[in-house]
């Protein structure tokens, strides 16, 4: 499924973009596509390294986009939003709550001269 993205710019932002790009529309398209391609290659390179280190792996796809699509189909590619949510949940499990406090728990401001 293809997606179409658009961006709304102020007059000043448009003028700034026109200052750096002969064709702002092409520049925008190229920058987004380049970022996506770089991400595909970064993820594929990480997986290739893991596969090379795994003696049980007998073959590695020759095309990084094929490898990325295989990972995507297997549900192994996460969105930034889901990774952020997982990180927040993980941090929350590590933070002490009021239930964790005991009379022996040191005060946070013991070093302050208040």
C-alpha distance (Angstrom), angle and dihedral (degrees) to the residues before:
residue distance angle dihedral
X1 . . .
X2 3.79 . .
X3 3.79 122.0 .
X4 3.78 129.4 -152.3
X5 3.78 119.4 -147.1
X6 3.77 127.8 -166.4
X7 3.78 134.5 -177.3
X8 3.78 130.2 -156.6
X9 3.80 114.7 -141.4
X10 3.76 131.5 -169.4
X11 3.80 117.4 -123.4
X12 3.79 89.4 -101.8
X13 3.82 92.4 50.2
X14 3.82 90.6 48.7
X15 3.82 90.7 49.8
X16 3.81 90.0 49.9
X17 3.80 91.5 49.8
X18 3.80 91.1 48.4
X19 3.80 87.7 52.2
X20 3.82 92.3 60.3
X21 3.80 101.6 31.3
X22 3.80 130.5 54.2
X23 3.82 88.9 -155.7
X24 3.83 109.6 23.2
X25 3.81 93.8 -169.9
X26 3.81 92.2 54.0
X27 3.81 90.6 44.1
X28 3.80 91.2 53.1
X29 3.82 92.1 47.9
X30 3.80 92.3 46.9
X31 3.81 94.5 48.1
X32 3.80 94.0 50.4
X33 3.80 93.1 45.4
X34 3.81 91.7 46.7
X35 3.82 91.2 51.5
X36 3.80 90.4 50.2
X37 3.81 92.4 47.8
X38 3.81 90.9 49.3
X39 3.81 90.8 51.3
X40 3.81 91.7 49.5
X41 3.81 89.7 51.7
X42 3.83 93.8 45.1
X43 3.81 91.9 52.8
X44 3.81 92.7 42.8
X45 3.82 91.2 49.2
X46 3.81 90.9 51.9
X47 3.80 91.0 50.6
X48 3.81 92.8 45.1
X49 3.82 89.4 54.1
X50 3.82 89.8 50.7
X51 3.81 90.6 48.3
X52 3.81 92.5 49.2
X53 3.80 89.7 52.3
X54 3.82 91.9 50.2
X55 3.82 112.3 83.4
X56 3.81 90.2 -162.4
X57 3.82 91.7 65.6
X58 3.80 110.3 95.3
X59 3.80 100.5 177.2
X60 3.78 139.6 21.8
X61 3.81 124.2 -158.7
X62 3.81 111.4 -105.8
X63 3.81 92.8 -142.7
X64 3.80 119.2 68.5
X65 3.79 92.7 -154.4
X66 3.82 89.9 54.0
X67 3.80 89.4 50.4
X68 3.82 91.2 48.1
X69 3.82 91.4 48.5
X70 3.81 90.0 50.1
X71 3.81 89.7 52.8
X72 3.80 90.2 46.5
X73 3.81 91.8 50.6
X74 3.81 89.7 49.2
X75 3.81 90.4 54.2
X76 3.80 92.4 -115.0
X77 3.81 96.3 124.6
X78 3.79 112.2 84.6
X79 3.77 128.5 -163.9
X80 3.79 119.8 -116.4
X81 3.81 88.1 -115.8
X82 3.81 93.1 56.1
X83 3.83 92.4 44.9
X84 3.80 89.4 50.3
X85 3.81 91.0 49.4
X86 3.81 90.7 50.6
X87 3.81 90.7 49.8
X88 3.80 92.4 50.4
X89 3.81 91.4 48.8
X90 3.80 90.0 48.8
X91 3.81 91.9 49.7
X92 3.78 91.0 48.2
X93 3.81 90.9 55.6
X94 3.80 89.2 54.4
X95 3.80 97.3 48.6
X96 3.78 117.8 92.9
X97 3.77 117.0 -120.0
X98 3.79 130.5 -155.9
X99 3.81 87.5 -93.9
X100 3.83 88.4 62.1
X101 3.81 93.7 56.7
X102 3.78 120.8 102.7
X103 3.80 130.9 179.1
X104 3.81 86.7 -98.4
X105 3.81 93.5 57.2
X106 3.80 107.2 113.3
X107 3.78 118.1 -121.6
X108 3.78 115.7 -107.8
X109 3.81 92.4 -129.4
X110 3.82 99.1 52.0
X111 3.82 92.3 116.9
X112 3.78 94.8 48.8
X113 3.78 120.5 99.1
X114 3.79 96.8 -139.9
